[in-house]
Amino acid sequence: MAATALPPERLPVQFAGTRKALFWLAMRTGLFTVLTLGIYRFWMKTRLRRWYWSSIRPGGDPLEYTGQPIEKLIGFLIAVCILAFYLAIINLLLMFASYAIFSSNVVAYLASFAGVVPVLFYAQYRARRYVLARTRWRAVRFGLDPAAWRYSGVALWQWITVVVSFGLLWPRKTFRLEKFITDRTAFGSAKLHQGGDWQMLLPAAAHLFIGASFTLFTILAATEMEYESYTGTTPFWSLLYLTIPYAIFGLIYYNVESKRILANHKTANGVGLLAKPRVARILRINILGYLGIALLILPILVILGFFTAAASPLDPFDFPGQEGGLIYTIRQLPPFVLTGIIVFLYFVTFLLWFVLRHALITMPVIRHYAETLTLTGADNLPGVSQKARDDFAEAEGFAEALDLGAAI
């Protein structure tokens, strides 16, 4: 059957990348990252982003990623120096004050964590600003206004309201943070706008709320029954096998539906988005993807377990049935050989997890979101002019240093 032609003001988004090409790219860059003890990760991330960006093609024209790995490396080093100062000086002062006033280090740890949380949100915003500043489509740059500390304050307040409301204001937090970023995002001369209100996300959160409530109720009820009966574990705990998977389904459902609703309410100079991602498809990708990863990695983990057990200080006869068995035999290897095999298997597991997750989960999910997205009002695109380059030299340094920048 012939494909239905879209009106000229609508541009479908295509995805041109293949799983095989991504697999070998992730394998090569991941291997170089392991061999260089993590230094190559900045080049790895850059090459992977360029691959993903060039595969996403609104109206047949690919996105471009112009970020440079040296920018990420320099930004990371700057952030590490700043964070090292924080850990060495601020934490030392907090620890001293905590012992002097409360005779305990608990207050110092809590204060240190509270001080890092705003930096986490600050790093997230700066990472988004850098990525957008290095993204182009049809030679027109994207951009994000500098407002990292303001975003940190808004994010902190929104999370406080979520905690105080026992999670009921989660949709409000999602909408407010997305609106903060979207309303400061630009494509060339066109400013983006997030329309709608947070109440429109409430239906999407229904499964999440129900699943979380049932899980909490089950835990409380089972604990109370054990306390009153003094008979130990009750069969009530078995209900968690139903409530926890349902809560996970609710979380995935909310993530997909909230992205769809928010995308459909974004506009920029008359250009809009029409998103139609399917929850069932995202669920299938995640379930089959993680199942495939588990089946492929499990044999290596079993072998790693045998070698780790053999390297443990336990006597080989502490393992039932191992007199002269496999663990006993492995233990006869020279210590440096045994240690080398364990380290090798560990890094093989790490590398395979990274590569397979990209090939089986990340890429299919991005492809599905791309192929179910359409640009509307495309006839307004000629009115968009170029945006000045954002010379954001520190890249994603804080996100990298806090391990927030590992995602694509």
Secondary structure in CASP SS format (residue, H / E / C, confidence):
PFRMAT SS
TARGET T0000
AUTHOR 0000-0000-0000
METHOD secondary structure of the structure
MODEL  1
M C 1.00
A C 1.00
A C 1.00
T C 1.00
A C 1.00
L C 1.00
P C 1.00
P C 1.00
E C 1.00
R C 1.00
L E 1.00
P E 1.00
V E 1.00
Q E 1.00
F E 1.00
A C 1.00
G C 1.00
T C 1.00
R H 1.00
K H 1.00
A H 1.00
L H 1.00
F H 1.00
W H 1.00
L H 1.00
A H 1.00
M H 1.00
R H 1.00
T H 1.00
G H 1.00
L H 1.00
F H 1.00
T H 1.00
V H 1.00
L H 1.00
T C 1.00
L C 1.00
G C 1.00
I C 1.00
Y C 1.00
R H 1.00
F H 1.00
W H 1.00
M H 1.00
K H 1.00
T H 1.00
R H 1.00
L H 1.00
R H 1.00
R H 1.00
W H 1.00
Y H 1.00
W H 1.00
S H 1.00
S H 1.00
I E 1.00
R E 1.00
P E 1.00
G C 1.00
G C 1.00
D C 1.00
P C 1.00
L E 1.00
E E 1.00
Y E 1.00
T C 1.00
G C 1.00
Q C 1.00
P H 1.00
I H 1.00
E H 1.00
K H 1.00
L H 1.00
I H 1.00
G H 1.00
F H 1.00
L H 1.00
I H 1.00
A H 1.00
V H 1.00
C H 1.00
I H 1.00
L H 1.00
A H 1.00
F H 1.00
Y H 1.00
L H 1.00
A H 1.00
I H 1.00
I H 1.00
N H 1.00
L H 1.00
L H 1.00
L H 1.00
M H 1.00
F H 1.00
A H 1.00
S H 1.00
Y H 1.00
A H 1.00
I H 1.00
F H 1.00
S C 1.00
S C 1.00
N C 1.00
V H 1.00
V H 1.00
A H 1.00
Y H 1.00
L H 1.00
A H 1.00
S H 1.00
F H 1.00
A H 1.00
G H 1.00
V H 1.00
V H 1.00
P H 1.00
V H 1.00
L H 1.00
F H 1.00
Y H 1.00
A H 1.00
Q H 1.00
Y H 1.00
R H 1.00
A H 1.00
R H 1.00
R H 1.00
Y H 1.00
V H 1.00
L H 1.00
A H 1.00
R C 1.00
T E 1.00
R E 1.00
W E 1.00
R C 1.00
A C 1.00
V E 1.00
R E 1.00
F E 1.00
G E 1.00
L E 1.00
D C 1.00
P C 1.00
A C 1.00
A H 1.00
W H 1.00
R H 1.00
Y H 1.00
S H 1.00
G H 1.00
V H 1.00
A H 1.00
L H 1.00
W H 1.00
Q H 1.00
W H 1.00
I H 1.00
T H 1.00
V H 1.00
V H 1.00
V H 1.00
S C 1.00
F C 1.00
G C 1.00
L C 1.00
L C 1.00
W H 1.00
P H 1.00
R H 1.00
K H 1.00
T H 1.00
F H 1.00
R H 1.00
L H 1.00
E H 1.00
K H 1.00
F H 1.00
I H 1.00
T H 1.00
D C 1.00
R C 1.00
T E 1.00
A E 1.00
F E 1.00
G C 1.00
S C 1.00
A E 1.00
K E 1.00
L E 1.00
H E 1.00
Q E 1.00
G C 1.00
G C 1.00
D C 1.00
W H 1.00
Q H 1.00
M H 1.00
L H 1.00
L C 1.00
P H 1.00
A H 1.00
A H 1.00
A H 1.00
H H 1.00
L H 1.00
F H 1.00
I H 1.00
G H 1.00
A H 1.00
S H 1.00
F H 1.00
T H 1.00
L H 1.00
F H 1.00
T H 1.00
I H 1.00
L H 1.00
A H 1.00
A H 1.00
T H 1.00
E H 1.00
M H 1.00
E H 1.00
Y H 1.00
E H 1.00
S H 1.00
Y C 1.00
T C 1.00
G C 1.00
T C 1.00
T C 1.00
P H 1.00
F H 1.00
W H 1.00
S H 1.00
L H 1.00
L H 1.00
Y H 1.00
L H 1.00
T H 1.00
I H 1.00
P H 1.00
Y H 1.00
A H 1.00
I H 1.00
F H 1.00
G H 1.00
L H 1.00
I H 1.00
Y H 1.00
Y H 1.00
N H 1.00
V H 1.00
E H 1.00
S H 1.00
K H 1.00
R H 1.00
I H 1.00
L H 1.00
A H 1.00
N H 1.00
H C 1.00
K E 1.00
T E 1.00
A E 1.00
N C 1.00
G C 1.00
V E 1.00
G E 1.00
L E 1.00
L E 1.00
A E 1.00
K C 1.00
P C 1.00
R C 1.00
V H 1.00
A H 1.00
R H 1.00
I H 1.00
L H 1.00
R H 1.00
I H 1.00
N H 1.00
I H 1.00
L H 1.00
G H 1.00
Y H 1.00
L H 1.00
G H 1.00
I H 1.00
A H 1.00
L H 1.00
L H 1.00
I H 1.00
L H 1.00
P H 1.00
I H 1.00
L H 1.00
V H 1.00
I H 1.00
L H 1.00
G H 1.00
F H 1.00
F H 1.00
T H 1.00
A H 1.00
A H 1.00
A H 1.00
S C 1.00
P C 1.00
L C 1.00
D C 1.00
P H 1.00
F H 1.00
D H 1.00
F C 1.00
P C 1.00
G C 1.00
Q C 1.00
E C 1.00
G C 1.00
G C 1.00
L H 1.00
I H 1.00
Y H 1.00
T H 1.00
I H 1.00
R C 1.00
Q C 1.00
L C 1.00
P C 1.00
P H 1.00
F H 1.00
V H 1.00
L H 1.00
T H 1.00
G H 1.00
I H 1.00
I H 1.00
V H 1.00
F H 1.00
L H 1.00
Y H 1.00
F H 1.00
V H 1.00
T H 1.00
F H 1.00
L H 1.00
L H 1.00
W H 1.00
F H 1.00
V H 1.00
L H 1.00
R H 1.00
H H 1.00
A H 1.00
L H 1.00
I H 1.00
T H 1.00
M H 1.00
P H 1.00
V H 1.00
I H 1.00
R H 1.00
H H 1.00
Y H 1.00
A H 1.00
E H 1.00
T C 1.00
L E 1.00
T E 1.00
L E 1.00
T E 1.00
G C 1.00
A H 1.00
D H 1.00
N H 1.00
L H 1.00
P H 1.00
G H 1.00
V C 1.00
S C 1.00
Q C 1.00
K C 1.00
A C 1.00
R C 1.00
D C 1.00
D C 1.00
F C 1.00
A C 1.00
E C 1.00
A C 1.00
E C 1.00
G H 1.00
F H 1.00
A H 1.00
E H 1.00
A H 1.00
L C 1.00
D C 1.00
L C 1.00
G C 1.00
A C 1.00
A C 1.00
I C 1.00
END
